[in-house]
Amino acid sequence: MGVTLKDVAQRAGVSIKTVSNVVHGYEHVTPEMRQRVNKALAELNYQPNLPARYLRKGRVSILALAIPFLTNPYFSDIGKAVINAATARSYTVLIDSTDGERSKETLVINGMYPHLIDGVILSPLALEAEDLQKRRVNVPLVLLGERLFNVPYDHVVIDNVAAAKLATQHLISLGRKRIAAIGAQEVSAGDTARLRLQGYREALIEAGMEWNPDLVIRSVEYDRIDGIRAMHQLMELETPPDAVFCFNDLLALGAMRALYEGGYRIPEDVAVIGFDDIKESPFSVPSLSTIAPNKQQIGDLAVSFLLDRIEETYSGPPRQTQAPFQLIVRESTAGRRA
């Protein structure tokens, strides 16, 4: 038989109620009492009885996060942000990877063992609105990203049009005349790419610059090798670009590698800016200028929205909110300081 709250209470010399308050994270426990209980919990290796908690509260304090790719640093950062936010509210997070496949995303919204989790945060790439209309479970759901709009679920996004516009305007402010874009997509999962391309185009048009489709390179995937391949295409043009806006940092890192191998100087010959501000970007040579979404706020908002539904502190209409972003100027556009 497992260790019970009564066992912990006897070891700590406190009441069962005090142990319960500590286990559930309630604030009204003195520091001295909390320390004694935590010591007893550790010594006895206490494990909460999740099925009993579920029967008693209707909740297990576990959330699910489903992201497309664990290997993409941006989604890893989002995962960490969600875990931070959930931990602060005494919830645990289970993470699943969907590979951006519709079948796996459909499984997430319908079959993620509803008796084992309280709610789901999903960043979809292939899901359709009709899939949400056919949901078979009533587990609370919060959406991330730009795949689906106008659906009956709380939703956290960033303004990709404005963010891409800001990145392109930065390149324009440097006096660059042939500004390329890497990362346009034709597939249905390319909603984020479509919005970033829109922001890029709007910045060029507002500056009175020519929209040149030859300077827009499509990319099915968003990894470093795809940035290398795309940059090789641009370098083969009769007049190569003097600046490149890449739709994520991994593409930008690949593009910079291709430029280096081709004998181009960054930013003297070609300025490069990315999007996401992954941890690798400040350490590339040169360091990468980028658009930095506030990933921790994305996690905070998503968890807050989800717990509002789980704990029934909000039952109103679906909410959509935008997390902030900022331009981070580094050496790939500003050059190195003397």
Backbone torsions as a table, in degrees:
resi	resn	phi	psi	omega
1	MET	NA	140.2	-177.6
2	GLY	-73.6	169.3	178.3
3	VAL	-70.5	133.6	-179.0
4	THR	-105.6	168.2	175.2
5	LEU	-60.1	-33.8	179.0
6	LYS	-63.7	-41.3	178.1
7	ASP	-60.7	-43.7	-179.6
8	VAL	-65.4	-40.8	-179.8
9	ALA	-61.9	-42.7	179.1
10	GLN	-64.5	-41.8	179.5
11	ARG	-64.4	-39.8	-176.3
12	ALA	-85.4	-14.9	-177.9
13	GLY	71.9	37.1	179.8
14	VAL	-132.3	177.9	179.3
15	SER	-79.3	158.8	175.6
16	ILE	-61.1	-36.4	179.3
17	LYS	-61.3	-40.5	179.2
18	THR	-64.8	-41.7	177.5
19	VAL	-61.8	-44.0	179.4
20	SER	-60.6	-41.0	179.3
21	ASN	-63.0	-38.7	178.9
22	VAL	-69.6	-45.7	-178.8
23	VAL	-59.4	-36.8	-176.5
24	HIS	-93.5	5.4	172.4
25	GLY	77.4	19.4	179.8
26	TYR	-70.6	145.4	-171.7
27	GLU	-80.4	-25.2	-169.7
28	HIS	-83.9	59.2	175.0
29	VAL	-134.9	134.4	-178.3
30	THR	-67.2	151.4	178.5
31	PRO	-55.3	-38.0	-178.3
32	GLU	-66.3	-43.1	178.0
33	MET	-64.7	-43.5	-178.9
34	ARG	-61.3	-40.4	179.9
35	GLN	-64.1	-43.4	179.6
36	ARG	-62.4	-43.6	-178.9
37	VAL	-67.0	-45.3	180.0
38	ASN	-61.2	-37.1	177.3
39	LYS	-63.3	-43.6	179.0
40	ALA	-66.6	-40.0	178.0
41	LEU	-58.9	-43.1	-179.1
42	ALA	-69.0	-43.7	-177.8
43	GLU	-63.1	-37.0	-177.5
44	LEU	-93.2	-1.5	-178.6
45	ASN	52.6	50.4	-178.0
46	TYR	-66.3	133.1	175.1
47	GLN	-121.3	126.6	-178.6
48	PRO	-64.3	146.4	176.9
49	ASN	-85.9	92.3	-174.5
50	LEU	-63.6	-42.5	177.6
51	PRO	-60.3	-40.4	178.8
52	ALA	-66.2	-39.7	178.4
53	ARG	-62.8	-39.9	-179.9
54	TYR	-63.4	-44.2	-179.4
55	LEU	-65.0	-34.8	-176.9
56	ARG	-78.7	-44.4	-173.6
57	LYS	-106.4	-16.9	-173.0
58	GLY	77.0	9.1	-179.8
59	ARG	-141.0	153.1	179.0
60	VAL	-118.4	0.2	179.3
61	SER	62.3	35.5	176.9
62	ILE	-126.7	131.1	177.0
63	LEU	-112.5	153.3	174.2
64	ALA	-111.0	137.0	174.1
65	LEU	-120.5	122.3	178.9
66	ALA	-115.4	118.0	-179.1
67	ILE	-122.4	159.0	-175.8
68	PRO	-66.6	-47.9	-171.0
69	PHE	-139.7	119.5	176.7
70	LEU	-68.8	-26.2	-176.9
71	THR	-80.5	-12.0	177.7
72	ASN	-81.4	119.7	-175.1
73	PRO	-58.4	-31.7	179.3
74	TYR	-61.9	-47.1	-178.6
75	PHE	-70.4	-31.0	174.0
76	SER	-62.9	-41.2	177.7
77	ASP	-64.6	-40.0	177.0
78	ILE	-62.6	-41.3	177.4
79	GLY	-58.8	-44.8	178.3
80	LYS	-63.1	-39.6	179.5
81	ALA	-64.2	-41.7	178.6
82	VAL	-65.4	-42.5	178.6
83	ILE	-61.5	-43.3	178.7
84	ASN	-58.6	-46.9	-177.3
85	ALA	-66.6	-40.1	-179.0
86	ALA	-69.6	-41.1	179.8
87	THR	-60.6	-38.0	178.8
88	ALA	-63.8	-20.0	178.7
89	ARG	-108.2	16.6	177.2
90	SER	64.5	36.2	174.6
91	TYR	-116.2	149.9	174.4
92	THR	-101.8	151.1	-178.5
93	VAL	-120.2	129.1	170.2
94	LEU	-100.9	134.3	-176.2
95	ILE	-112.5	134.7	177.4
96	ASP	-126.6	149.5	177.4
97	SER	-112.7	129.1	-176.2
98	THR	-100.7	-10.1	-174.8
99	ASP	58.6	19.2	179.9
100	GLY	66.5	22.9	-178.0
101	GLU	-97.9	135.2	-176.3
102	ARG	-60.0	-41.0	-178.1
103	SER	-62.3	-40.1	179.9
104	LYS	-72.5	-37.4	177.8
105	GLU	-67.6	-35.4	175.9
106	THR	-65.1	-39.7	176.8
107	LEU	-61.3	-38.6	180.0
108	VAL	-60.7	-44.2	-175.6
109	ILE	-80.7	-11.2	-177.0
110	ASN	-119.9	-26.8	-169.6
111	GLY	-132.5	28.1	-178.5
112	MET	-85.7	46.1	174.9
113	TYR	46.4	72.7	-172.8
114	PRO	-58.3	-23.6	178.9
115	HIS	-78.2	-8.7	-179.3
116	LEU	-106.2	-11.8	179.6
117	ILE	-132.8	157.1	179.6
118	ASP	-97.7	-22.6	-177.3
119	GLY	-172.4	166.4	-174.9
120	VAL	-129.1	135.3	167.9
121	ILE	-110.3	123.1	-173.5
122	LEU	-127.0	131.2	171.8
123	SER	-108.5	94.9	-173.3
124	PRO	-87.1	151.1	172.7
125	LEU	-119.9	-21.5	-174.7
126	ALA	-128.0	-11.7	-177.4
127	LEU	-59.6	145.0	176.5
128	GLU	-108.9	157.4	179.5
129	ALA	-57.8	-35.9	-179.3
130	GLU	-63.9	-29.2	177.8
131	ASP	-65.0	-38.2	178.6
132	LEU	-69.8	-33.4	179.2
133	GLN	-68.0	-21.8	-178.0
134	LYS	-100.1	13.8	-178.5
135	ARG	-55.4	136.7	-177.5
136	ARG	-100.2	-7.3	-178.9
137	VAL	-123.1	159.8	-176.0
138	ASN	-109.6	26.5	178.3
139	VAL	-72.4	132.1	179.7
140	PRO	-55.4	143.1	-174.7
141	LEU	-135.8	134.9	172.5
142	VAL	-123.2	136.4	-178.8
143	LEU	-102.0	145.7	172.7
144	LEU	-118.1	149.4	171.5
145	GLY	88.5	-171.4	-166.5
146	GLU	-111.1	14.8	-177.9
147	ARG	-68.6	-43.0	-174.0
148	LEU	-128.4	131.9	174.3
149	PHE	-125.5	161.4	176.4
150	ASN	57.3	42.5	174.2
151	VAL	-117.0	156.2	-170.9
152	PRO	-80.5	50.7	178.3
153	TYR	-140.8	149.9	175.5
154	ASP	-61.2	148.3	-165.9
155	HIS	-148.7	130.9	177.1
156	VAL	-116.5	125.3	-176.7
157	VAL	-134.6	175.7	163.0
158	ILE	-121.7	160.4	179.4
159	ASP	-83.4	88.6	-175.7
160	ASN	-65.6	-32.5	178.8
161	VAL	-64.4	-49.9	-179.4
162	ALA	-64.4	-38.6	-178.5
163	ALA	-67.2	-44.2	178.5
164	ALA	-66.4	-36.3	177.9
165	LYS	-62.4	-42.4	179.4
166	LEU	-63.0	-42.7	178.9
167	ALA	-61.2	-44.8	-179.1
168	THR	-68.5	-39.4	178.0
169	GLN	-62.5	-34.3	177.0
170	HIS	-61.6	-44.1	178.5
171	LEU	-65.1	-39.6	178.0
172	ILE	-62.5	-39.0	-178.6
173	SER	-65.0	-18.8	178.2
174	LEU	-84.8	-0.7	-179.7
175	GLY	85.8	13.5	-179.9
176	ARG	-74.9	142.0	-173.0
177	LYS	-112.3	-30.1	179.7
178	ARG	-116.5	88.9	-173.8
179	ILE	-100.0	117.4	-179.3
180	ALA	-94.1	164.7	175.7
181	ALA	-131.7	134.6	177.4
182	ILE	-120.3	124.0	175.3
183	GLY	130.3	4.1	176.4
184	ALA	-62.5	149.6	-177.9
185	GLN	-137.5	151.3	176.3
186	GLU	-104.6	-23.0	-174.8
187	VAL	-69.8	163.0	-175.6
188	SER	-64.7	-23.1	-179.5
189	ALA	-78.5	-1.1	-173.5
190	GLY	-88.7	36.8	-177.3
191	ASP	-67.2	-41.1	176.7
192	THR	-63.2	-42.5	178.5
193	ALA	-61.0	-40.8	-180.0
194	ARG	-61.7	-42.1	-179.3
195	LEU	-69.0	-38.4	179.3
196	ARG	-69.9	-36.1	175.5
197	LEU	-64.7	-37.9	177.9
198	GLN	-62.1	-44.6	179.0
199	GLY	-63.5	-39.8	176.4
200	TYR	-59.9	-48.1	-178.7
201	ARG	-64.4	-42.4	-179.3
202	GLU	-61.5	-40.3	179.6
203	ALA	-63.8	-42.4	179.4
204	LEU	-64.4	-46.3	-177.2
205	ILE	-63.5	-43.6	-179.4
206	GLU	-64.6	-27.5	178.8
207	ALA	-87.1	1.4	-179.8
208	GLY	73.5	23.9	-178.7
209	MET	-99.1	155.2	-176.7
210	GLU	-74.4	137.5	172.2
211	TRP	-87.6	114.2	-175.0
212	ASN	-118.1	106.6	-178.1
213	PRO	-62.0	-21.0	177.7
214	ASP	-65.9	-20.4	-178.9
215	LEU	-93.0	3.7	178.7
216	VAL	-108.2	115.7	-177.2
217	ILE	-108.6	128.5	-179.6
218	ARG	-83.4	152.5	179.7
219	SER	-149.0	119.2	179.4
220	VAL	-69.4	-42.6	178.6
221	GLU	-106.6	163.4	-176.1
222	TYR	-122.3	51.1	180.0
223	ASP	-113.6	176.0	-175.2
224	ARG	-59.0	-43.6	-178.2
225	ILE	-62.8	-31.4	178.0
226	ASP	-69.7	-34.3	175.0
227	GLY	-67.0	-37.5	177.1
228	ILE	-63.1	-48.8	-178.4
229	ARG	-61.7	-43.1	-179.2
230	ALA	-64.7	-40.8	-179.3
231	MET	-67.5	-34.6	175.6
232	HIS	-60.9	-38.8	176.8
233	GLN	-61.6	-43.1	-179.2
234	LEU	-68.4	-36.6	-179.6
235	MET	-69.1	-21.0	179.4
236	GLU	-83.9	-7.6	177.6
237	LEU	-65.4	153.8	178.8
238	GLU	-59.1	-41.0	173.7
239	THR	-121.7	97.9	-178.7
240	PRO	-64.5	162.8	179.3
241	PRO	-71.5	160.1	172.7
242	ASP	-107.3	3.6	175.3
243	ALA	-159.1	151.3	-179.5
244	VAL	-138.6	128.4	170.9
245	PHE	-102.2	115.4	178.7
246	CYS	-100.2	138.8	-171.7
247	PHE	-76.2	-6.3	163.4
248	ASN	-153.9	170.5	-174.9
249	ASP	-69.5	-32.5	-179.9
250	LEU	-64.3	-41.9	174.6
251	LEU	-60.0	-42.0	-178.2
252	ALA	-65.2	-40.5	179.0
253	LEU	-63.9	-39.6	175.8
254	GLY	-65.1	-42.1	179.2
255	ALA	-61.5	-40.6	179.7
256	MET	-66.6	-35.3	177.0
257	ARG	-64.1	-42.2	178.8
258	ALA	-63.8	-40.3	178.6
259	LEU	-64.4	-42.4	179.0
260	TYR	-60.6	-46.1	-179.6
261	GLU	-67.0	-26.3	179.5
262	GLY	-86.6	0.8	177.5
263	GLY	84.4	14.8	178.1
264	TYR	-88.4	147.1	176.0
265	ARG	-96.5	139.4	177.4
266	ILE	-116.5	122.1	6.5
267	PRO	-99.2	5.9	-172.7
268	GLU	-56.6	-46.6	179.2
269	ASP	-89.6	-44.4	-178.7
270	VAL	-139.7	121.1	174.0
271	ALA	-86.6	144.1	-176.9
272	VAL	-131.8	134.7	174.4
273	ILE	-134.1	144.1	-179.6
274	GLY	-114.3	-157.3	-177.0
275	PHE	-155.9	126.9	174.0
276	ASP	127.9	-30.2	-177.2
277	ASP	53.5	58.0	175.9
278	ILE	-73.3	165.5	-173.5
279	LYS	-64.1	-23.8	-179.0
280	GLU	-73.4	-24.9	-168.6
281	SER	-64.9	-39.1	178.4
282	PRO	-69.1	-14.6	-173.0
283	PHE	-106.3	-2.1	175.1
284	SER	-69.7	165.3	178.6
285	VAL	-123.9	109.7	-3.7
286	PRO	-71.8	162.3	177.7
287	SER	-64.2	148.0	-168.2
288	LEU	-94.9	123.1	169.0
289	SER	-69.4	147.6	-172.2
290	THR	-162.3	167.1	168.2
291	ILE	-96.2	128.4	-175.0
292	ALA	-111.8	100.3	170.6
293	PRO	-65.5	148.2	176.9
294	ASN	-79.6	89.2	-172.5
295	LYS	-67.6	-35.6	178.5
296	GLN	-65.5	-37.4	178.2
297	GLN	-68.5	-34.3	174.6
298	ILE	-58.8	-46.2	178.3
299	GLY	-63.9	-43.4	179.9
300	ASP	-61.1	-45.4	-178.3
301	LEU	-65.7	-43.4	-178.4
302	ALA	-62.2	-46.3	-179.8
303	VAL	-66.5	-41.0	179.4
304	SER	-61.6	-46.4	177.8
305	PHE	-59.3	-44.3	-176.3
306	LEU	-66.6	-44.0	-178.7
307	LEU	-69.1	-30.0	173.5
308	ASP	-56.8	-40.8	-180.0
309	ARG	-75.3	-42.8	-178.0
310	ILE	-63.6	-46.7	-175.1
311	GLU	-88.7	1.9	174.1
312	GLU	59.7	37.3	173.2
313	THR	-90.8	-8.3	175.1
314	TYR	-145.9	130.3	179.4
315	SER	-132.8	20.3	-176.8
316	GLY	-81.1	-166.9	-178.8
317	PRO	-67.6	162.1	179.9
318	PRO	-57.5	142.1	-179.6
319	ARG	-111.4	141.2	172.3
320	GLN	-126.6	130.5	-179.4
321	THR	-136.4	153.7	-179.7
322	GLN	-107.1	128.5	173.1
323	ALA	-82.0	148.4	-177.3
324	PRO	-75.4	166.5	176.4
325	PHE	-145.1	166.8	176.0
326	GLN	-148.1	156.7	175.5
327	LEU	-85.0	127.3	175.7
328	ILE	-110.7	112.7	-178.1
329	VAL	-95.1	122.0	178.5
330	ARG	-128.3	-162.6	-169.7
331	GLU	-68.3	-26.1	-175.1
332	SER	-69.1	-11.7	171.9
333	THR	-124.6	-28.4	-175.5
334	ALA	-97.0	-14.0	-176.4
335	GLY	80.3	172.0	-179.0
336	ARG	-87.6	145.6	177.8
337	ARG	-74.7	143.8	-179.7
338	ALA	-70.3	NA	NA
